[in-house]
Amino acid sequence: MDSIAYAISGGWAAGISAYATVLVFGLVGRAGLADTPDALQRTDVLVLVGVLTAIEFVADKVAYIDSLWDSVHTVVRPVVAAVLGLLIAGDASTLEQALTASLSGGLALLSHAGKAGVRLAVNTSPEPASNIGVSAAEDISLVGVLLLATEYPWLAAGIALVLLAASLGLAIWLLKRIRRGW
């Protein structure tokens, strides 16, 4: 049943950064801190997602480039999350395993929508500090939730759901305020 908790926290995190999520899961598994799928711990996978995470880390800090990056990843993040959910669940022959893969992809799409919405609103600010601050907060929360999931998967899943609800609510609120301002 812990696979559902991992799917929740992993799906939320993949909606923020699919590459960083794969990187953290792979490194945690390689370090022996958690039992993560072997496919994520392969050196070639870790190098590839490490490079992509570095590119995303920089792109995420620059206004408007982050929104362009997010628009391209609207498809990538949920797909990567669904694959992660499938890898976490193992063989998708039971209802729980199929639910795990579907849940992870759906949560990634919602998490991505919240992130992209907040970023669109933050990009209306003329100074760069807010964009960098929001991106850093996302990075820290992503790593924190995934590391917490290694020891307390249900607590991490609960925190991920709270952060998901907060980001969606904040995105809606900010976008409404911007719309009123125009």
Buried (B, 14 or more C-beta within 10 A) or exposed (E): EEBBBBBBBBBBBBBBBBBBBBBBBBBBBBEEEBEBBEEBBEEEBBEBBBEBBEEBBEBBBBBEBBBEBBEEBEEBBBBBBBBBBBBBBEEBEEEEBBBBBBBBBBBBBBBBBBBBBBBBBBBBEEEEEBBBEBBEEBBEBBBBBBBBBBEBBBBBBBBBBEBBEEBBEBBBEBBEEEEEEE
